[in-house]
Amino acid sequence: MEPLLRIFLAEHGRKADATATLREVRSQAAARLVSDAETSRGYLDGEGQFPRRIAQVTLIASRAAIVDSE
């Protein structure tokens, strides 16, 4: 949430700060994708953290993928 606020108010700061914030967000997003892929792989391998909730996990993950692609 904080990086979004920093970008929203970027006109009051320096370009270098806005660029650094965007780099930070990109890095965090890339790390999140790796983490999500590892979690998904665990479920595909039958080793998910909550195997009894696979239907709910699948539903939420598929919805998240749709939102991310929009």
HELIX and SHEET records of a PDB file:
HELIX    1   1 GLU A    2  PHE A    8  1                                   7    
HELIX    2   2 ALA A   10  HIS A   12  5                                   3    
HELIX    3   3 LYS A   15  LEU A   44  1                                  30    
HELIX    4   4 PRO A   51  ARG A   53  5                                   3    
HELIX    5   5 ILE A   54  SER A   69  1                                  16    
END                                                                             
